[in-house]
Every structure is written in C-alpha cells, then in structure tokens.
Amino acid sequence: MLHKSWTHGSSADGLIHATDLEYDNRRFSFTWHHEYVDDTYNAEVGFIPRKGYWSFNPRVRYRFFPNSKKIVSHGPSMGSNNYWNTSLKLTDSETYIRYGLEFLNRSEAGVWISNDYVVLQSPFDPTNTDGDTLATGTGYHWNATGFFYESTRARLLTFDINTRFGGYFGGTRSNFSGEVSYRFQPFGSLSIDFSYNDIRMPEPYKSAAFWLVSPRLDVTFTNNIFLTTFLQYNQQKDNINLNARFQWRYKPASD
C-alpha cells in the first residue's frame, strides 16, 4: 500500500506505506508486516489512531505432526511487534515465544512468554482509577507469561480460558479471562465473557483489582424475528450497561 495526502493551504504532504508478506507450507510459516505513517498525514475522510511511526512485525512458526490419536500438531512460534518514531527511536516493543498444541477435536492449548517495552506518549493512569499518572516520556520494561485453552466449537457447550502473569508499568499484573457459551439449537445461544485483573503498583500509585463480566443472550424466534440482549458489569467504572435489540426482518434487506 502506498498513499499520499495533499491538504489545501498546507505545505505539509503526508505519506503512508505498508507491506504484508506471507509464506506458508505444511510445517513452516513466516509473515512480515511493516507500516510507516508520516507525522503530517491527514486521513481527511477516515481515521488513524496514531501518526509519526515506523512499525515492523515479523512472525515465524514451525509445526510437528506426531503419530497420535489426540494431537494433530504442535510446535513453537515467535514474533515481535515494534514501533519507532520518525527519528527511529524505539517507543513500543513486544516480543513473544509461544508453544501451541492443536488437538484432533479442533481444540487448542498453549503457553507463552513475552518481553515488553513501552515509552509513554502521554500521561497514563495504570489502573484508570483517578490516581497519580505516570509521566510522558518515561519508559517501562517487563516480562510476562501465561497459557490459553480454546475448546472445540463442535460441541454445544464451549469455553475459552486465557491467563497472564507478570510485570506492568513498574508494578505487576495478574489477569484471568475467558468465555463460556452454550448453544440451544436451533433457537439461540447464551454466553458470558469475563475478565479479572489484579494490578499492584508501588507507592504513590494506586493498586486495584476488578472484574468485567458480560452475559449475552441471542434468541431466534422465527426466520424473521430475533432478539439480542447484552449486559455488561464494569467494576472498574462501577457501572452496568444494557443493550437489547428486537429485530423484525419484514422483507429481504429490510429490518
């Protein structure tokens, strides 16, 4: 991709370019992604969340295929997400190594470790609880580890589990998240997403532990009438959100 912007009345002309490359065979895969966004780029009719950076994101994976009645494949993978400013100073970096397993029933599991580095681009409250903020320009380096499991989607009852333990902006963070879902065919499904974070920061910054819980109900009454209800409890913000939609498709492409 190559994209240039011109802005009437301004001598600053912005530029974006990016590349995606991918190689994949039965055992080995490799991907490469790069981005460049100029400081002066103007999206005009769109939106870009960040300007003035280079980004390079390589990933590599290798698979073993054992003679097993339960495991289809397993193997290591590693990757890195890196951001530099236009002066080529490193501002963000995440490098990880992962070992994953794919089972015959299509469920997956794995463990990983990562090394993270962040230079703050603006003041940041690490727990978002109206406490003291970390200063712009300060850099933080930490390590983390975790595991994950995704059950097979062939069953009516499914669940995912993700964990993360390690550093976090000079403190520590423990995270446990996942989803449990049940399909009562052919009428709909009931699911619940959840996430628990325990963040411990040194003085004078606040420490906090909070839940995010999100039940969801989808019901199909007929081929044309549907109900979706989403509820979310956010302990960090101490609020509850509810969104409910009753949908009648009274003719094709009309709701």
C-alpha positions in Angstrom: 0.0 0.0 0.0 1.2 3.5 -0.8 -1.0 6.5 0.0 -0.2 10.2 -0.1 -2.4 13.1 1.2 -2.5 16.7 0.0 -4.1 19.4 2.1 -5.2 22.6 0.5 -3.3 25.6 2.0 -0.6 23.5 3.7 2.9 22.7 2.6 2.9 19.5 4.7 2.1 16.5 2.5 1.6 13.2 4.4 2.6 9.7 3.3 1.7 6.2 4.3 3.1 2.9 3.1 2.8 -0.7 4.3 3.7 -4.2 3.2 2.4 -7.7 4.1 4.3 -10.8 3.1 3.4 -14.3 4.0 4.9 -17.7 3.2 3.1 -20.9 4.4 3.5 -24.6 3.9 2.5 -27.7 5.9 5.2 -27.3 8.6 6.6 -23.8 8.3 5.1 -20.3 8.1 6.5 -16.8 8.1 4.8 -13.4 8.0 6.2 -9.9 7.7 4.3 -6.7 8.2 5.6 -3.1 8.1 3.9 0.3 8.3 5.0 3.9 8.0 2.8 6.8 8.8 4.1 10.4 8.4 3.7 13.0 11.1 1.8 15.2 8.7 -0.5 12.6 7.2 -4.2 13.7 7.0 -6.8 11.0 6.7 -9.4 13.6 5.9 -12.4 11.3 5.5 -11.1 8.5 7.7 -9.3 7.9 11.0 -5.9 6.7 12.0 -5.2 6.3 15.8 -1.5 7.2 15.6 0.9 9.2 13.4 4.6 9.6 13.1 5.9 6.0 13.4 7.5 3.0 11.8 6.3 -0.5 12.6 7.8 -3.9 11.9 6.1 -7.1 12.8 7.8 -10.4 11.9 6.3 -13.8 12.9 7.5 -17.4 12.4 6.0 -20.8 13.2 7.0 -24.4 12.9 4.7 -27.5 13.3 5.4 -31.1 14.2 2.8 -33.8 13.3 3.1 -36.7 15.7 1.7 -40.1 15.3 -1.0 -39.5 17.9 -4.7 -40.3 18.3 -5.4 -37.0 20.1 -2.9 -34.4 18.9 -2.9 -33.2 15.3 0.1 -30.9 15.5 2.3 -28.9 18.0 5.2 -26.6 17.8 6.8 -23.3 18.6 6.2 -19.8 17.2 7.7 -16.5 17.9 7.0 -12.9 16.8 7.7 -9.3 17.6 5.7 -6.0 17.3 8.0 -3.0 17.2 7.3 0.7 16.9 9.8 3.5 16.3 9.1 7.2 15.9 10.2 9.0 12.7 13.6 9.7 14.3 14.0 5.9 14.6 13.8 5.9 18.4 12.1 2.8 19.8 8.8 3.6 21.5 7.0 0.2 21.8 8.1 -3.4 21.6 6.5 -6.8 22.4 8.5 -10.0 21.6 6.9 -13.4 22.5 7.7 -17.1 22.2 4.8 -19.5 22.2 4.3 -23.3 22.1 0.9 -24.5 20.9 -1.0 -27.7 20.5 -3.8 -28.5 18.1 -6.0 -31.4 19.1 -7.9 -33.8 16.9 -11.3 -32.4 18.1 -10.1 -28.9 17.0 -9.5 -27.6 20.5 -6.2 -25.7 21.1 -3.9 -25.0 24.0 -0.6 -23.3 24.6 1.9 -21.4 26.8 3.8 -18.3 26.1 6.3 -15.8 27.5 6.8 -12.2 26.4 9.1 -9.2 26.8 7.5 -5.8 26.6 8.8 -2.2 26.4 6.8 1.0 26.3 7.6 4.7 26.2 4.5 6.6 27.3 3.3 9.1 24.7 1.0 10.9 27.2 0.3 10.8 31.0 -1.1 7.4 32.0 -3.0 6.2 35.0 -2.1 2.5 35.2 -5.3 1.4 36.9 -7.6 4.1 35.4 -9.0 4.8 38.8 -8.3 8.6 39.1 -4.9 8.0 40.7 -1.5 9.6 40.1 -0.4 9.3 36.5 2.9 8.1 35.0 4.8 10.9 33.2 5.0 11.3 29.5 8.3 10.1 28.0 9.1 7.5 30.8 10.0 4.0 29.6 8.9 0.7 31.2 10.3 -2.8 30.6 8.8 -6.0 31.9 8.3 -9.8 31.3 5.1 -11.8 31.3 3.9 -15.3 30.9 0.6 -17.1 30.5 -1.4 -20.0 29.0 -4.6 -20.4 27.0 -7.1 -23.1 26.1 -9.9 -23.0 23.4 -12.4 -25.8 23.4 -13.8 -27.4 20.3 -16.6 -25.5 18.6 -18.2 -28.7 17.5 -19.9 -29.1 20.9 -22.9 -27.2 22.3 -21.0 -26.1 25.4 -17.8 -24.3 24.6 -15.3 -22.3 26.7 -12.0 -20.4 26.4 -9.5 -19.5 29.1 -6.6 -17.1 29.0 -4.2 -16.1 31.7 -1.4 -13.5 32.0 1.1 -13.0 34.9 4.0 -10.6 35.0 5.1 -7.0 35.1 3.1 -3.9 34.3 4.5 -0.4 34.2 6.7 -0.8 37.2 4.2 -3.0 39.1 2.7 -6.4 38.5 -0.5 -7.6 36.8 -2.4 -10.9 37.0 -5.2 -11.5 34.5 -7.7 -14.3 34.1 -10.2 -14.1 31.3 -12.4 -16.3 29.2 -15.8 -17.1 27.7 -18.4 -19.8 28.4 -21.1 -20.4 25.8 -24.0 -22.8 25.2 -26.0 -23.2 22.0 -29.6 -24.4 22.4 -30.2 -25.2 18.8 -31.9 -24.1 16.7 -33.2 -21.3 18.9 -30.1 -19.4 20.0 -27.2 -19.2 22.4 -26.3 -17.9 25.9 -22.8 -16.8 26.7 -20.8 -15.0 29.3 -17.4 -13.2 28.9 -15.4 -12.4 31.9 -12.1 -10.8 32.8 -10.4 -10.3 36.2 -7.4 -8.0 36.6 -5.3 -7.6 39.8 -2.8 -4.7 39.4 -0.3 -4.0 42.1 1.6 -0.7 41.8 4.3 0.8 44.1 3.5 4.0 46.1 2.3 6.6 45.4 0.3 4.9 42.6 -3.0 3.1 43.2 -3.4 -0.7 43.2 -6.7 -2.2 42.1 -8.5 -5.5 41.4 -11.7 -5.5 39.3 -14.0 -7.7 37.2 -15.5 -7.1 33.8 -18.5 -9.5 33.2 -20.6 -9.6 30.0 -23.5 -12.0 29.6 -25.2 -12.2 26.2 -28.4 -13.8 25.0 -29.3 -14.5 21.3 -32.7 -15.9 20.5 -34.2 -16.8 17.1 -37.9 -17.0 17.3 -38.5 -17.4 13.5 -36.6 -17.0 10.3 -37.5 -13.3 10.5 -37.7 -12.4 14.2 -34.6 -12.2 16.5 -33.7 -10.9 20.0 -30.2 -10.0 21.2 -29.5 -8.8 24.7 -26.1 -7.8 26.0 -25.4 -6.9 29.6 -22.0 -5.7 31.0 -20.9 -5.1 34.6 -17.7 -3.0 34.8 -16.3 -3.0 38.4 -13.5 -0.6 37.4 -16.1 2.1 36.4 -18.8 0.9 38.8 -21.5 0.8 36.2 -23.8 -1.6 34.3 -24.7 -1.3 30.6 -27.6 -3.0 28.9 -28.2 -3.2 25.2 -31.3 -5.1 23.9 -32.4 -5.3 20.2 -35.6 -6.9 19.0 -35.3 -7.3 15.2 -38.1 -8.0 12.7 -36.9 -8.6 9.1 -40.3 -7.9 7.4 -38.9 -8.3 3.9 -35.4 -9.1 2.4 -32.8 -6.5 3.3 -35.3 -4.6 5.5 -35.2 -4.7 9.3 
